[in-house]
Amino acid sequence: MWLALTRPHDGRSRRGGAPSSSRRMHMCRRRACTREPAVAYPLVVIHLVARRVRPDHRDRVVEWLQSVDGPRRSEALESLATEGVDHETAMLIDTADGPVLIYAMQTDNRNRSLSVADASDRPTDAEHRAVIRAADDGPADARILLDLYVNAP
């Protein structure tokens, strides 16, 4: 489950898609609105995913993510810059049904970022793909309970 949270009046759909016309459009209280943005500011999109982790891979995922945030941080930051990602964060939640990895990525173009990451031959990116894909046990049962945003001043 991917959720793209965008600032309102950004000219894109709630899931980060392209504008539907040359006039900016957004969803305003669940209905289409063509109101122009009150303030011009850069698009900020946060993509959030919740995936179950195979219990036998839990420790490997923790070890890997700690190494990316530790001794391999400079490599990871280079990869993020190449992918056009401004911020990336992950947390692991241990549940009665097994571990769940919550992953957030801030970028203005998720598809481009994922495409660049998948095509990367950097050792860090290759190992990241291998660890995360081996540990992936499908989407977590999750639903959005709150999705609030306020117009920029």
C-alpha positions in Angstrom: 0.0 0.0 0.0 1.6 3.2 -1.1 0.2 6.5 0.1 1.4 9.8 -1.3 0.7 12.7 0.9 1.0 16.0 -0.9 0.7 19.6 0.0 -2.7 20.9 -1.2 -3.0 22.9 -4.4 0.1 21.3 -5.9 -1.4 20.5 -9.3 -1.2 16.8 -8.7 -3.6 14.1 -7.6 -3.6 12.9 -4.0 -1.5 9.9 -5.1 1.1 12.1 -6.9 -0.1 11.7 -10.5 0.0 14.3 -13.2 -2.4 17.2 -13.4 -5.5 16.4 -15.3 -5.5 19.7 -17.3 -3.5 22.8 -17.8 -5.5 24.4 -15.0 -4.3 23.1 -11.6 -6.6 20.7 -9.9 -6.7 19.1 -6.5 -9.2 17.3 -4.4 -10.9 19.5 -1.9 -13.0 17.6 0.6 -13.2 14.7 -1.8 -14.5 16.7 -4.8 -12.6 18.3 -7.7 -11.7 21.9 -7.3 -9.9 24.2 -9.7 -8.9 26.9 -7.3 -5.4 28.2 -8.0 -2.8 27.9 -5.2 -2.7 30.7 -2.8 1.1 30.5 -2.4 3.6 29.1 -4.8 5.9 26.5 -3.1 7.8 23.4 -4.3 5.9 20.1 -4.5 6.6 17.8 -1.5 5.4 14.2 -1.7 5.8 11.6 1.0 5.3 8.0 -0.1 4.5 5.6 2.7 4.5 1.9 2.6 3.8 -0.8 5.2 5.1 -4.3 4.4 5.2 -7.5 6.5 8.6 -8.9 7.1 9.3 -12.6 7.1 10.1 -13.3 10.8 13.3 -15.3 9.8 14.6 -12.2 8.0 13.8 -9.6 10.7 17.3 -9.5 12.3 18.9 -9.2 8.8 16.6 -6.3 7.9 17.5 -4.5 11.2 21.2 -5.1 10.7 21.1 -3.9 7.1 19.1 -0.7 7.8 21.4 0.1 10.7 24.5 -0.3 8.5 22.9 2.0 5.9 22.3 4.6 8.6 25.7 4.0 10.0 29.0 3.0 8.2 27.3 3.0 4.8 25.5 6.3 5.2 27.6 8.3 2.7 26.9 5.6 0.0 23.2 5.7 0.8 23.1 9.5 0.6 24.8 9.4 -2.8 22.2 6.9 -4.0 19.4 9.1 -2.7 20.7 12.1 -4.5 21.0 10.2 -7.7 17.4 8.9 -7.3 16.0 12.4 -6.6 15.0 11.4 -3.0 15.2 14.2 -0.4 14.5 12.1 2.7 14.0 8.4 3.4 13.2 6.8 6.8 12.2 3.3 7.9 10.9 1.8 11.2 10.2 -1.8 12.2 7.2 -2.6 14.3 6.9 -6.0 16.0 3.3 -7.1 16.0 1.5 -10.3 17.1 1.3 -11.2 13.4 5.0 -10.6 12.8 7.3 -7.7 12.0 6.1 -4.8 9.8 8.4 -2.4 8.0 7.1 1.1 7.6 9.0 2.9 4.9 8.7 6.6 3.9 10.3 8.3 1.0 10.1 12.0 0.1 10.5 12.8 -3.6 8.7 14.7 -6.2 8.8 11.8 -8.7 8.3 8.3 -7.1 8.3 6.4 -10.4 11.6 8.0 -11.5 13.2 7.4 -8.1 12.2 3.7 -8.1 13.3 3.2 -11.7 16.7 4.8 -11.0 17.1 2.6 -7.8 16.1 -0.6 -9.6 18.6 0.1 -12.4 21.4 1.1 -10.1 24.6 -1.0 -10.1 25.9 0.5 -6.9 26.8 -2.2 -4.4 24.6 -0.5 -1.7 21.6 -0.4 -3.9 22.1 -4.0 -5.0 22.4 -5.2 -1.4 19.4 -3.1 -0.4 17.2 -4.7 -3.1 18.4 -8.2 -2.1 17.8 -7.8 1.6 14.4 -6.1 1.3 13.1 -8.3 -1.4 14.1 -11.5 0.4 12.4 -10.2 3.6 9.2 -9.0 2.0 6.2 -11.0 3.1 3.5 -8.9 1.4 1.5 -5.9 2.3 0.6 -5.2 5.9 -3.1 -4.9 6.8 -3.3 -1.2 7.2 -5.7 1.6 6.5 -5.4 5.3 6.5 -7.1 6.7 9.6 -6.1 10.3 9.4 -5.1 12.4 6.4 -5.1 16.1 7.3 -3.3 19.0 5.6 -3.4 22.7 6.0 -2.8 25.3 3.3 0.5 26.9 3.4 0.4 30.5 4.9 
